[in-house]
Amino acid sequence: MFKSLKVPIALTVAILMSVLTITALVVSKAEHNAYLKVVLQENAASLSKTMALQLLAAMQHSPDDKALYSEIMQPVREHPYVVSAVLYDVNYDVISQITQRANATELNPKIPTSPKGVPFGIAFNDDFIVVHHLIGSDLYPYGHIIISIDPTLYASASASLTSMSMIPVLMGIWLLCVCMCTYLLYHLIAPVTSLKKFTQDVFESKDYSLRSVYSSDNEIGRLSHNINSLLDTIEVELLINFEQKQTLVDQQETMSRLANIDSLTGLPNRQFVLDSLRLELARAKRSNEDLMLLFFDLDGFKGINDSLGHETGDLVLIEVAERVQKLLRDDDLFARLGGDEFLVLPDREVSASAAESLATRMIGAFDEPFELKGLSLTVGLSVGIATASDANYDLSELMSNADLAMYRSKARGRGSFTLFTPDMVETHKRKLLLANDIDRGISNDEFVLYYQVKVNNKGQVIGVEALVRWRHPEFGLVMPCEFIPIAEQGGKISAISHWVIRRVCLDMSKIKSWAPPSFRVSINLSGHDLRNAQLFDQIYNTFTLFEINPENIEFEVTESAYLENFALSNKLFRRMGNMGCAIALDDFGTGYSSLSYLTQINIDTLKIDRQFVTEIQSSERSRLVTGAIIDLAKRLSLSVCAEGIENHEQWDYLIQHGCDSVQGFMFSEPLPLEDLIVSPLNYSRRRQVQ
């Protein structure tokens, strides 16, 4: 409110002086009023006594002379504070009276109307003074005189006179004191004003080298010294802060570089490219333009990392970044998202043909192997291409679309690119729904088993293979080629395998009533099952629960799954073999096909994959490979089963080369249990029909 201390202090002094002056006036008036009351009492007593003596003499010499009595009482009028004076006889009747105001005795109830009850002498009735004097003596009274006095009348007049005389004096003293206090105040506050101006100069100039020149031993002098000490500290801290600020700026630049740049390849990292993409998508949406995104990772990189170590893998990533960078323009955004995943955002060309051309050149750049540490390493690219318009300019959806397209390329084989189409989203959603519904499908018994017969060279049924299907409430009958990979990725394949084993055991009684005594039911196991340490105990307990003869069960495992889990597989199948189960190696010839492994693995049967059987009639190479596999199995005392038989020519060729058993649509497609148990057990007649 006040910009200076002088004003409130001066006002405070003035108010205090005024309060003191008013207090002095009030005290003086109170003392004056008390003094006036004493004087009035003495005057009233003297007046009543004098008048009583005069009236006594008059009553003795001139009884009943009221005019004389009235004349004697006239001096009362000289006293304005006397309201009334009344002369009574001994019977309390009024003889004479003088009133200063008309009807005073009637209008003022404080004035007594009779001596009766009024004590002799001076009495007080509220603010009134009443004097009652006896005329004569107690033995010979002649009457009474009562004088009523109003002190306020005298006090008002006296106070007015006193105030008029005191006010000039008090005002003079008040002004003198105020002037002296103001002078002293300004003299004392002058250093504070000087310090205020000094601090204001420091604030405005930001020059902390300035110092206050005021020096004194009082509090203000010490304040000036403390301000100078504070400025010394601030100056030192500013110097330190400046040095620290420079350090922080350098560190911030380093952190920004580390936060936005991939330390291995020197490319922009995931965070930087995502932030840049958000801005580019917003700009493109405002301008009604499109963006093209290429997302790729390396084919075969995991094998290099696992076999040669991360150091070699890092060198490959550096070489990949350099090769791709050479194909791009300066304005193209190229970033590493993490691991072996990279992203390219072309600057201007967003047409499908331009993106396909760039993807082709990128894939072609990796035709030449990497020469690292004396090794020749080959990796490929799987590229996914997506546009911002297909993603509604949403960053998350755009990345997801490119990722879907890239995985579609991987499914097609290494060294390819795929342009995103909206149907991929539906396929992906279907996969997500299937993945989320697997647990429910198992608990609701939505999975069903179909059985495909196996026949020997004479066409007699010797066993069946259990093939799982899923009767999905929304998608209908879902084939295993669709949901098994999803279950493997989600870690739920073991639950399905356990369900299949249990279901086969439940169906076994009906199958035994239909099939020959030496038949076997084949059950497929995945690589995830082989890594399950509880698998053997689960199988054993299930067989025990349903009283299953292990010799009626054969477990099939793919060549790749067996060899990827070689030690575990050998241990598991050795225990199963000891229990009485047969073991078949499925899809032989499509995986590792390492002959050294065949001498170490515990199997009973080799199954020739359908791709060799299908090409027997058209490919000499397939016929040679198939014959070699059968011959190899025979030399190792293994039985051979071929799958995918569709015609007599294929069956005849396999029989001629010593194949022990076959299965395929030529004999029967997979059937539900109800249809299986009414199907024929001998297919030799079909073989005779040409």
C-alpha positions as CSV (number, residue, x, y, z in Angstrom):
1,M,0.0,0.0,0.0
2,F,2.8,2.4,1.0
3,K,5.9,2.5,-1.2
4,S,8.0,4.0,1.6
5,L,8.4,3.4,5.3
6,K,8.4,7.1,6.0
7,V,4.7,7.5,5.4
8,P,3.4,4.7,7.7
9,I,5.9,5.7,10.4
10,A,4.9,9.4,10.1
11,L,1.3,8.4,10.2
12,T,1.9,6.3,13.3
13,V,3.7,9.1,15.1
14,A,0.8,11.5,14.2
15,I,-1.8,9.0,15.4
16,L,0.1,8.4,18.6
17,M,0.5,12.1,19.3
18,S,-3.2,12.6,18.5
19,V,-4.1,9.8,20.9
20,L,-1.9,11.3,23.6
21,T,-3.5,14.7,23.1
22,I,-7.0,13.4,23.2
23,T,-6.2,11.3,26.3
24,A,-4.8,14.4,28.0
25,L,-8.0,16.3,27.1
26,V,-10.2,13.5,28.4
27,V,-8.2,13.2,31.7
28,S,-8.1,16.9,32.2
29,K,-11.8,17.2,31.6
30,A,-12.5,14.4,34.0
31,E,-10.4,16.0,36.7
32,H,-12.0,19.4,36.0
33,N,-15.5,18.0,36.3
34,A,-14.6,16.4,39.6
35,Y,-13.2,19.7,40.8
36,L,-16.3,21.5,39.7
37,K,-18.6,19.1,41.6
38,V,-16.7,19.9,44.8
39,V,-16.9,23.6,44.2
40,L,-20.6,23.4,43.4
41,Q,-21.2,21.5,46.6
42,E,-19.4,24.1,48.7
43,N,-21.2,26.9,46.9
44,A,-24.5,25.2,47.3
45,A,-23.9,24.7,51.0
46,S,-22.8,28.3,51.5
47,L,-25.7,29.6,49.4
48,S,-28.3,27.5,51.3
49,K,-26.9,28.5,54.7
50,T,-26.8,32.2,53.9
51,M,-30.3,32.1,52.5
52,A,-31.6,30.1,55.5
53,L,-30.3,32.7,58.0
54,Q,-31.8,35.6,56.0
55,L,-35.1,33.8,55.7
56,L,-35.1,32.9,59.5
57,A,-34.7,36.6,60.3
58,A,-37.5,37.6,57.9
59,M,-39.9,34.9,59.2
60,Q,-39.3,36.1,62.8
61,H,-40.0,39.8,62.1
62,S,-42.4,39.6,59.2
63,P,-44.3,36.4,59.3
64,D,-46.3,35.6,56.1
65,D,-44.5,38.2,54.0
66,K,-44.0,36.1,50.9
67,A,-42.9,39.1,48.9
68,L,-40.0,39.6,51.3
69,Y,-39.2,35.9,51.2
70,S,-39.2,36.0,47.4
71,E,-36.9,39.0,47.4
72,I,-34.5,37.3,49.7
73,M,-34.4,34.3,47.3
74,Q,-33.7,36.4,44.2
75,P,-29.8,36.0,44.4
76,V,-30.4,32.4,43.3
77,R,-30.9,33.7,39.8
78,E,-27.3,34.8,39.7
79,H,-26.3,31.2,39.7
80,P,-27.3,29.6,36.3
81,Y,-26.5,26.1,37.5
82,V,-29.2,26.4,40.2
83,V,-32.3,24.9,38.6
84,S,-34.7,25.7,41.5
85,A,-34.9,27.0,45.1
86,V,-38.1,26.2,47.0
87,L,-39.2,27.5,50.5
88,Y,-41.5,25.2,52.5
89,D,-43.3,25.8,55.8
90,V,-43.1,23.3,58.6
91,N,-46.1,21.5,57.0
92,Y,-44.2,21.1,53.7
93,D,-46.3,23.5,51.9
94,V,-44.6,25.8,49.3
95,I,-44.3,29.4,50.5
96,S,-42.1,30.7,47.7
97,Q,-40.0,29.3,44.9
98,I,-37.7,30.4,42.2
99,T,-37.0,28.3,39.1
100,Q,-34.5,29.0,36.3
101,R,-36.5,27.0,33.8
102,A,-40.2,26.9,33.2
103,N,-41.9,23.9,34.8
104,A,-38.6,22.6,35.9
105,T,-40.1,20.8,38.9
106,E,-42.7,19.2,36.8
107,L,-40.5,18.2,33.9
108,N,-37.5,17.0,35.8
109,P,-38.3,14.1,38.1
110,K,-34.9,14.5,39.8
111,I,-36.1,17.7,41.6
112,P,-37.8,16.8,44.9
113,T,-41.4,18.1,45.2
114,S,-41.4,17.9,49.0
115,P,-38.8,18.1,51.8
116,K,-40.3,14.9,53.2
117,G,-37.8,12.1,52.6
118,V,-35.0,14.5,51.6
119,P,-32.1,14.3,54.0
120,F,-30.7,17.4,55.5
121,G,-27.5,18.7,54.0
122,I,-26.1,17.8,50.6
123,A,-27.6,14.8,48.7
124,F,-27.1,13.5,45.2
125,N,-29.9,12.4,42.9
126,D,-28.1,10.9,39.9
127,D,-26.3,13.9,38.4
128,F,-28.3,16.4,40.5
129,I,-27.1,18.0,43.7
130,V,-29.9,18.6,46.2
131,V,-29.3,20.8,49.3
132,H,-31.9,20.6,52.1
133,H,-31.5,23.2,54.9
134,L,-33.7,23.6,58.0
135,I,-34.8,27.2,58.8
136,G,-34.6,27.6,62.5
137,S,-33.7,24.9,64.9
138,D,-34.9,21.4,65.5
139,L,-37.0,22.7,68.5
140,Y,-38.3,25.8,66.8
141,P,-38.4,25.2,63.0
142,Y,-39.8,27.8,60.7
143,G,-39.5,25.9,57.4
144,H,-37.3,24.2,54.9
145,I,-35.4,25.4,51.9
146,I,-34.4,23.0,49.1
147,I,-32.0,24.1,46.4
148,S,-31.6,21.8,43.3
149,I,-28.4,22.2,41.2
150,D,-27.6,20.7,37.8
151,P,-23.8,20.4,37.6
152,T,-23.8,19.7,33.9
153,L,-24.9,23.3,33.2
154,Y,-21.9,24.6,35.0
155,A,-19.6,22.0,33.6
156,S,-20.6,22.7,30.0
157,A,-20.0,26.3,30.3
158,S,-16.8,25.8,32.1
159,A,-15.6,23.1,29.7
160,S,-16.2,25.3,26.7
161,L,-14.1,28.1,28.3
162,T,-11.4,25.6,29.3
163,S,-11.3,23.9,25.9
164,M,-11.1,27.2,24.1
165,S,-8.1,28.1,26.2
166,M,-6.4,24.7,26.0
167,I,-6.8,23.8,22.4
168,P,-4.3,26.3,21.0
169,V,-1.7,25.2,23.6
170,L,-2.3,21.5,22.8
171,M,-2.2,22.0,19.1
172,G,1.1,23.9,19.4
173,I,2.6,21.1,21.5
174,W,1.2,18.5,19.1
175,L,2.7,20.2,16.0
176,L,6.0,20.6,17.8
177,C,6.2,17.0,18.7
178,V,5.2,15.9,15.2
179,C,7.8,18.0,13.6
180,M,10.5,16.8,16.0
181,C,9.5,13.1,15.4
182,T,9.4,13.6,11.6
183,Y,12.8,15.2,11.6
184,L,14.3,12.4,13.7
185,L,12.4,9.8,11.6
186,Y,13.8,11.1,8.3
187,H,17.3,11.4,9.7
188,L,17.2,7.7,10.9
189,I,15.6,6.3,7.7
190,A,17.9,8.1,5.3
191,P,20.4,5.2,5.4
192,V,17.6,2.7,4.8
193,T,16.6,4.8,1.8
194,S,20.2,4.7,0.6
195,L,20.4,0.9,1.0
196,K,17.1,0.6,-0.9
197,K,18.4,2.6,-3.8
198,F,21.6,0.6,-3.8
199,T,19.8,-2.8,-3.9
200,Q,17.5,-1.5,-6.6
201,D,20.6,-0.5,-8.7
202,V,22.0,-4.0,-8.2
203,F,18.7,-5.6,-9.2
204,E,18.4,-3.5,-12.4
205,S,22.0,-3.7,-13.5
206,K,22.5,-7.4,-12.4
207,D,26.0,-6.2,-11.5
208,Y,26.8,-8.2,-8.4
209,S,30.3,-6.6,-8.1
210,L,28.7,-3.4,-6.7
211,R,29.1,-2.7,-2.9
212,S,27.4,-0.5,-0.4
213,V,29.5,2.4,0.9
214,Y,27.4,3.0,4.0
215,S,29.3,2.2,7.2
216,S,28.1,2.4,10.8
217,D,28.1,0.5,14.1
218,N,24.3,0.5,14.3
219,E,21.9,-2.1,12.9
220,I,21.7,-0.4,9.5
221,G,25.5,-0.4,9.2
222,R,25.5,-4.1,10.0
223,L,22.7,-4.6,7.5
224,S,24.9,-2.9,4.9
225,H,27.8,-5.1,5.8
226,N,25.6,-8.2,5.5
227,I,24.3,-7.1,2.1
228,N,27.9,-6.7,0.9
229,S,28.8,-10.2,2.2
230,L,25.7,-11.6,0.5
231,L,26.8,-10.0,-2.8
232,D,30.3,-11.6,-2.3
233,T,28.6,-15.0,-1.9
234,I,26.3,-14.4,-4.9
235,E,29.3,-13.4,-7.1
236,V,31.2,-16.6,-6.2
237,E,28.1,-18.8,-6.7
238,L,27.4,-17.2,-10.0
239,L,30.9,-18.0,-11.1
240,I,30.4,-21.6,-9.9
241,N,27.0,-21.8,-11.5
242,F,28.3,-20.6,-14.8
243,E,31.0,-23.3,-14.8
244,Q,28.4,-25.9,-13.8
245,K,26.0,-24.6,-16.5
246,Q,28.6,-25.1,-19.1
247,T,29.2,-28.6,-17.8
248,L,25.5,-29.3,-17.9
249,V,25.2,-28.0,-21.4
250,D,27.9,-30.3,-22.5
251,Q,26.4,-33.2,-20.7
252,Q,22.9,-32.4,-22.1
253,E,24.3,-32.4,-25.6
254,T,25.9,-35.8,-24.9
255,M,22.7,-37.2,-23.3
256,S,20.7,-35.8,-26.2
257,R,23.0,-37.5,-28.6
258,L,22.9,-40.8,-26.6
259,A,19.1,-40.5,-26.3
260,N,18.5,-40.0,-30.0
261,I,21.4,-41.8,-31.7
262,D,22.1,-45.5,-31.7
263,S,25.6,-45.9,-30.2
264,L,26.4,-48.9,-32.3
265,T,25.5,-47.8,-35.8
266,G,25.4,-44.1,-35.4
267,L,21.8,-44.1,-36.8
268,P,18.8,-42.3,-35.2
269,N,17.4,-44.6,-32.6
270,R,13.8,-45.7,-31.8
271,Q,12.9,-42.7,-29.6
272,F,14.1,-40.2,-32.2
273,V,12.5,-41.8,-35.1
274,L,9.1,-42.2,-33.3
275,D,9.2,-38.5,-32.3
276,S,10.1,-37.6,-35.9
277,L,7.4,-39.8,-37.3
278,R,4.7,-38.2,-35.1
279,L,5.7,-34.8,-36.5
280,E,5.8,-36.0,-40.1
281,L,2.4,-37.7,-39.8
282,A,0.8,-34.6,-38.4
283,R,2.4,-32.5,-41.2
284,A,1.3,-35.0,-43.9
285,K,-2.3,-35.1,-42.5
286,R,-2.6,-31.3,-42.5
287,S,-1.2,-31.2,-46.1
288,N,-3.3,-34.1,-47.3
289,E,-0.1,-36.0,-48.3
290,D,1.0,-39.6,-47.8
291,L,4.0,-41.2,-46.2
292,M,5.7,-44.5,-47.1
293,L,7.4,-46.5,-44.4
294,L,9.8,-49.4,-45.0
295,F,10.4,-51.7,-42.0
296,F,12.9,-54.6,-42.2
297,D,14.9,-57.0,-40.1
298,L,17.7,-59.4,-41.0
299,D,17.1,-63.1,-42.0
300,G,19.7,-65.4,-40.4
301,F,21.0,-62.8,-37.9
302,K,20.0,-64.8,-34.8
303,G,22.1,-67.8,-36.0
304,I,25.1,-65.5,-36.4
305,N,24.6,-64.0,-33.0
306,D,24.1,-67.4,-31.3
307,S,27.0,-69.2,-33.0
308,L,29.6,-66.5,-33.5
309,G,28.8,-64.2,-30.6
310,H,27.4,-60.7,-30.1
311,E,30.6,-59.0,-31.2
312,T,30.3,-60.5,-34.6
313,G,26.6,-59.7,-34.7
314,D,27.4,-56.0,-33.9
315,L,29.9,-55.9,-36.8
316,V,27.1,-57.3,-39.1
317,L,24.7,-54.6,-37.9
318,I,27.3,-51.9,-38.6
319,E,27.9,-53.2,-42.1
320,V,24.1,-53.4,-42.7
321,A,23.7,-49.8,-41.7
322,E,26.5,-48.7,-44.1
323,R,25.1,-50.7,-47.0
324,V,21.6,-49.4,-46.7
325,Q,22.8,-45.8,-46.1
326,K,24.6,-45.8,-49.4
327,L,21.2,-46.5,-51.2
328,L,19.4,-43.6,-49.5
329,R,19.3,-39.9,-50.2
330,D,20.4,-37.3,-47.6
331,D,16.9,-36.4,-46.7
332,D,15.7,-40.0,-46.2
333,L,15.2,-41.0,-42.6
334,F,17.0,-44.2,-41.7
335,A,17.0,-45.5,-38.1
336,R,17.7,-48.6,-36.1
337,L,14.8,-49.5,-33.9
338,G,16.7,-52.1,-31.8
339,G,18.1,-55.6,-32.3
340,D,18.2,-56.3,-36.0
341,E,15.1,-54.1,-36.8
342,F,15.5,-51.0,-39.0
343,L,13.2,-48.4,-40.5
344,V,13.4,-46.2,-43.6
345,L,11.2,-43.2,-44.2
346,P,11.7,-41.9,-47.8
347,D,11.6,-38.1,-48.0
348,R,9.4,-37.5,-51.0
349,E,8.6,-40.5,-53.2
350,V,5.6,-42.3,-51.6
351,S,4.3,-44.3,-54.6
352,A,4.2,-48.1,-54.3
353,S,6.5,-48.5,-57.3
354,A,9.1,-46.2,-55.7
355,A,8.9,-48.2,-52.4
356,E,9.1,-51.5,-54.2
357,S,12.1,-50.3,-56.2
358,L,13.9,-49.2,-53.0
359,A,13.0,-52.4,-51.3
360,T,14.4,-54.4,-54.3
361,R,17.7,-52.5,-54.2
362,M,18.0,-52.9,-50.5
363,I,17.5,-56.7,-50.7
364,G,19.9,-56.9,-53.7
365,A,22.5,-55.0,-51.6
366,F,22.8,-58.1,-49.4
367,D,23.4,-60.6,-52.2
368,E,27.1,-60.2,-51.5
369,P,28.2,-61.8,-48.2
370,F,29.9,-60.0,-45.4
371,E,33.6,-60.7,-45.0
372,L,34.2,-60.5,-41.2
373,K,37.0,-62.1,-39.1
374,G,37.9,-64.4,-42.0
375,L,34.3,-65.6,-42.3
376,S,31.9,-65.1,-45.2
377,L,28.5,-64.4,-43.7
378,T,25.3,-64.1,-45.6
379,V,22.2,-62.4,-44.3
380,G,19.0,-61.4,-46.0
381,L,16.3,-58.8,-45.6
382,S,12.6,-59.2,-45.0
383,V,10.9,-55.9,-45.8
384,G,7.4,-54.7,-44.9
385,I,6.0,-51.6,-46.6
386,A,3.1,-49.5,-45.2
387,T,1.5,-46.1,-46.0
388,A,0.3,-43.5,-43.6
389,S,-3.1,-43.2,-45.3
390,D,-3.8,-46.9,-44.7
391,A,-3.1,-46.3,-41.0
392,N,-5.3,-43.1,-40.8
393,Y,-2.0,-41.2,-40.0
394,D,-1.8,-43.0,-36.6
395,L,1.8,-43.8,-35.6
396,S,1.0,-47.0,-33.7
397,E,-1.1,-48.3,-36.5
398,L,1.4,-47.4,-39.1
399,M,4.2,-49.3,-37.3
400,S,1.9,-52.2,-36.7
401,N,1.0,-52.4,-40.4
402,A,4.6,-52.3,-41.5
403,D,5.4,-55.0,-38.9
404,L,2.6,-57.2,-40.3
405,A,3.8,-56.8,-43.8
406,M,7.4,-57.6,-42.7
407,Y,6.3,-60.8,-41.0
408,R,4.3,-61.7,-44.1
409,S,7.6,-61.4,-46.0
410,K,9.3,-63.7,-43.5
411,A,6.6,-66.3,-44.0
412,R,7.2,-66.2,-47.8
413,G,10.9,-66.7,-47.3
414,R,14.0,-64.6,-46.9
415,G,15.0,-61.8,-49.2
416,S,11.5,-60.6,-50.1
417,F,9.3,-57.5,-49.5
418,T,5.5,-57.2,-48.9
419,L,3.3,-54.2,-49.4
420,F,0.7,-53.9,-46.6
421,T,-2.9,-54.5,-47.5
422,P,-5.9,-54.1,-45.1
423,D,-6.7,-57.8,-45.2
424,M,-3.5,-58.4,-43.2
425,V,-5.1,-56.7,-40.3
426,E,-8.0,-59.0,-40.3
427,T,-5.7,-62.0,-40.5
428,H,-3.7,-60.6,-37.6
429,K,-6.9,-60.0,-35.6
430,R,-7.9,-63.5,-36.3
431,K,-4.6,-64.8,-35.0
432,L,-5.0,-62.6,-31.8
433,L,-8.5,-63.9,-31.2
434,L,-7.4,-67.5,-31.7
435,A,-4.5,-67.0,-29.4
436,N,-6.8,-65.5,-26.7
437,D,-9.4,-68.3,-27.1
438,I,-7.1,-71.3,-26.8
439,D,-7.5,-71.7,-23.0
440,R,-11.2,-71.3,-23.4
441,G,-11.3,-73.8,-26.2
442,I,-9.5,-76.4,-24.1
443,S,-11.7,-75.8,-21.0
444,N,-14.9,-75.9,-23.2
445,D,-13.8,-79.0,-25.0
446,E,-13.9,-77.2,-28.4
447,F,-11.0,-79.2,-29.8
448,V,-11.8,-82.5,-31.6
449,L,-9.6,-85.3,-32.9
450,Y,-9.7,-86.6,-36.5
451,Y,-7.9,-89.9,-37.3
452,Q,-6.1,-90.8,-40.5
453,V,-5.4,-94.5,-41.2
454,K,-2.0,-96.0,-41.9
455,V,-1.8,-99.1,-44.1
456,N,0.9,-101.7,-44.8
457,N,2.0,-102.9,-48.2
458,K,-1.0,-105.2,-48.3
459,G,-3.5,-102.3,-47.7
460,Q,-4.3,-103.5,-44.2
461,V,-4.9,-100.8,-41.5
462,I,-2.1,-101.0,-39.0
463,G,-2.6,-97.8,-37.2
464,V,-4.0,-94.2,-37.2
465,E,-2.6,-90.8,-36.7
466,A,-4.5,-88.5,-34.3
467,L,-4.9,-85.0,-35.9
468,V,-6.4,-82.2,-33.8
469,R,-9.0,-79.8,-35.1
470,W,-10.7,-76.8,-33.4
471,R,-14.4,-76.3,-33.7
472,H,-14.3,-72.5,-32.9
473,P,-17.7,-71.0,-32.1
474,E,-16.9,-68.0,-34.3
475,F,-14.6,-69.3,-37.1
476,G,-15.9,-72.8,-37.4
477,L,-13.5,-75.7,-38.0
478,V,-9.9,-74.3,-37.7
479,M,-7.1,-76.5,-39.0
480,P,-3.9,-77.2,-37.0
481,C,-1.7,-75.5,-39.6
482,E,-3.3,-72.2,-38.4
483,F,-3.6,-72.5,-34.6
484,I,-0.6,-74.8,-33.8
485,P,2.0,-72.1,-34.7
486,I,-0.1,-69.6,-32.7
487,A,-0.2,-71.9,-29.7
488,E,3.6,-72.5,-29.9
489,Q,4.3,-68.8,-30.0
490,G,2.0,-68.2,-27.0
491,G,3.4,-71.1,-25.0
492,K,0.1,-73.0,-25.0
493,I,1.0,-75.9,-27.2
494,S,1.8,-78.2,-24.2
495,A,-1.8,-77.8,-23.0
496,I,-3.1,-78.8,-26.4
497,S,-0.7,-81.8,-26.5
498,H,-1.9,-82.9,-23.1
499,W,-5.5,-82.6,-24.2
500,V,-4.8,-84.7,-27.3
501,I,-3.1,-87.4,-25.3
502,R,-6.0,-87.5,-22.8
503,R,-8.5,-87.5,-25.7
504,V,-6.7,-90.4,-27.4
505,C,-6.8,-92.4,-24.2
506,L,-10.6,-91.7,-23.9
507,D,-11.1,-92.8,-27.5
508,M,-8.9,-95.9,-27.2
509,S,-11.7,-98.3,-26.1
510,K,-13.7,-97.6,-29.2
511,I,-10.6,-97.7,-31.4
512,K,-9.6,-101.1,-30.0
513,S,-13.0,-102.5,-30.7
514,W,-12.5,-101.6,-34.4
515,A,-8.8,-102.0,-35.1
516,P,-6.6,-105.1,-35.2
517,P,-4.7,-106.0,-32.0
518,S,-1.3,-104.8,-33.1
519,F,-2.4,-101.3,-34.2
520,R,-0.8,-98.1,-33.0
521,V,-2.2,-94.6,-32.6
522,S,0.3,-91.9,-33.5
523,I,0.4,-88.6,-31.5
524,N,2.3,-85.6,-32.6
525,L,4.6,-83.7,-30.1
526,S,6.1,-80.3,-30.7
527,G,9.5,-78.9,-29.8
528,H,7.9,-77.1,-26.8
529,D,6.6,-80.4,-25.5
530,L,10.1,-81.9,-25.6
531,R,11.3,-79.1,-23.3
532,N,8.6,-79.8,-20.8
533,A,10.3,-81.6,-17.9
534,Q,6.9,-82.9,-16.7
535,L,5.9,-84.5,-20.0
536,F,6.9,-88.1,-19.3
537,D,5.2,-88.0,-15.9
538,Q,2.1,-86.6,-17.4
539,I,2.0,-89.3,-20.1
540,Y,2.7,-92.1,-17.7
541,N,0.0,-90.9,-15.2
542,T,-2.5,-90.5,-18.1
543,F,-1.8,-94.0,-19.4
544,T,-2.1,-95.4,-15.9
545,L,-5.4,-93.6,-15.3
546,F,-7.0,-94.9,-18.4
547,E,-5.2,-98.3,-18.4
548,I,-3.6,-97.8,-21.8
549,N,-1.1,-100.3,-23.2
550,P,2.0,-98.1,-24.3
551,E,2.6,-100.5,-27.2
552,N,-0.5,-99.1,-28.8
553,I,0.9,-95.6,-28.8
554,E,3.5,-94.0,-31.2
555,F,4.8,-90.5,-30.7
556,E,5.8,-88.5,-33.7
557,V,8.2,-85.5,-33.6
558,T,9.6,-83.5,-36.4
559,E,13.3,-83.8,-37.3
560,S,14.0,-80.2,-36.5
561,A,12.2,-80.3,-33.2
562,Y,14.1,-83.5,-32.2
563,L,17.5,-82.1,-33.1
564,E,16.9,-78.6,-31.6
565,N,16.3,-80.3,-28.3
566,F,18.7,-83.3,-28.9
567,A,19.7,-84.1,-25.3
568,L,16.2,-83.7,-23.9
569,S,14.7,-85.6,-26.7
570,N,17.1,-88.6,-26.4
571,K,16.4,-88.8,-22.7
572,L,12.7,-88.5,-23.1
573,F,12.3,-91.0,-25.9
574,R,14.6,-93.5,-24.3
575,R,12.3,-93.6,-21.3
576,M,9.2,-93.8,-23.5
577,G,10.8,-96.6,-25.5
578,N,11.5,-98.5,-22.3
579,M,7.9,-98.0,-21.4
580,G,6.8,-99.6,-24.7
581,C,5.9,-96.6,-26.9
582,A,7.2,-96.3,-30.5
583,I,8.9,-93.2,-31.7
584,A,8.7,-91.8,-35.3
585,L,10.8,-89.1,-36.8
586,D,8.4,-87.0,-38.9
587,D,9.1,-84.8,-42.0
588,F,12.5,-86.5,-42.5
589,G,14.6,-84.8,-45.2
590,T,13.1,-81.3,-44.8
591,G,15.2,-80.3,-41.8
592,Y,18.7,-80.9,-40.8
593,S,19.0,-84.4,-42.3
594,S,22.4,-84.9,-40.7
595,L,23.4,-88.6,-41.0
596,S,25.5,-88.3,-37.9
597,Y,22.4,-87.7,-35.8
598,L,20.7,-90.9,-37.1
599,T,23.3,-93.0,-35.3
600,Q,22.5,-91.4,-32.0
601,I,18.8,-90.8,-31.8
602,N,16.3,-93.2,-30.3
603,I,13.6,-93.8,-33.0
604,D,11.7,-96.7,-34.5
605,T,10.3,-95.1,-37.7
606,L,11.3,-92.6,-40.4
607,K,8.4,-90.7,-42.0
608,I,9.1,-89.5,-45.5
609,D,7.6,-86.0,-46.0
610,R,4.8,-85.5,-48.5
611,Q,6.8,-83.1,-50.6
612,F,9.0,-86.0,-51.8
613,V,6.0,-88.3,-52.4
614,T,4.2,-85.6,-54.4
615,E,7.1,-85.2,-56.8
616,I,7.9,-88.9,-57.3
617,Q,6.1,-89.0,-60.6
618,S,7.6,-85.7,-61.9
619,S,11.0,-85.4,-60.4
620,E,13.9,-87.9,-60.8
621,R,15.7,-86.1,-58.0
622,S,12.7,-86.7,-55.6
623,R,12.7,-90.4,-56.6
624,L,16.4,-90.7,-55.9
625,V,16.1,-89.0,-52.5
626,T,13.1,-91.0,-51.5
627,G,14.8,-94.3,-52.5
628,A,17.9,-93.2,-50.6
629,I,15.9,-92.4,-47.5
630,I,14.2,-95.8,-47.6
631,D,17.5,-97.6,-48.1
632,L,19.2,-95.6,-45.3
633,A,16.4,-96.5,-42.9
634,K,16.6,-100.2,-43.8
635,R,20.3,-100.2,-43.1
636,L,19.6,-98.7,-39.7
637,S,16.9,-101.2,-39.0
638,L,14.2,-98.5,-39.0
639,S,10.8,-98.9,-40.5
640,V,9.7,-96.4,-43.1
641,C,6.3,-94.7,-43.4
642,A,5.4,-92.3,-46.3
643,E,2.7,-89.7,-46.0
644,G,0.7,-87.9,-48.7
645,I,-0.1,-90.8,-50.9
646,E,-2.7,-89.7,-53.5
647,N,-2.5,-92.3,-56.3
648,H,-1.5,-95.9,-57.0
649,E,1.7,-94.9,-58.9
650,Q,3.1,-93.3,-55.8
651,W,2.1,-96.3,-53.6
652,D,3.6,-98.8,-56.1
653,Y,6.9,-96.9,-56.2
654,L,7.2,-96.9,-52.5
655,I,6.3,-100.6,-52.1
656,Q,8.9,-101.5,-54.8
657,H,11.6,-99.6,-52.8
658,G,10.7,-101.2,-49.5
659,C,8.5,-98.7,-47.8
660,D,6.7,-100.4,-44.8
661,S,3.6,-98.3,-44.4
662,V,1.8,-95.3,-46.0
663,Q,-1.0,-92.9,-45.3
664,G,-2.8,-90.4,-47.5
665,F,-6.0,-89.3,-49.1
666,M,-5.9,-92.2,-51.5
667,F,-7.0,-94.4,-48.5
668,S,-8.8,-92.0,-46.3
669,E,-8.9,-88.4,-45.3
670,P,-8.8,-87.7,-41.5
671,L,-12.1,-88.8,-40.0
672,P,-13.9,-88.1,-36.7
673,L,-14.0,-91.1,-34.4
674,E,-17.6,-91.9,-35.2
675,D,-16.8,-92.2,-38.9
676,L,-13.4,-94.0,-38.3
677,I,-14.9,-97.0,-36.5
678,V,-17.2,-97.7,-39.4
679,S,-14.6,-97.4,-42.1
680,P,-12.9,-100.4,-43.7
681,L,-9.8,-102.1,-42.3
682,N,-8.5,-103.3,-45.7
683,Y,-7.7,-101.1,-48.7
684,S,-6.0,-103.8,-50.9
685,R,-8.9,-103.9,-53.4
686,R,-8.5,-100.2,-54.1
687,R,-4.9,-100.9,-55.0
688,Q,-6.1,-103.5,-57.6
689,V,-8.4,-101.0,-59.3
690,Q,-6.5,-99.0,-62.0
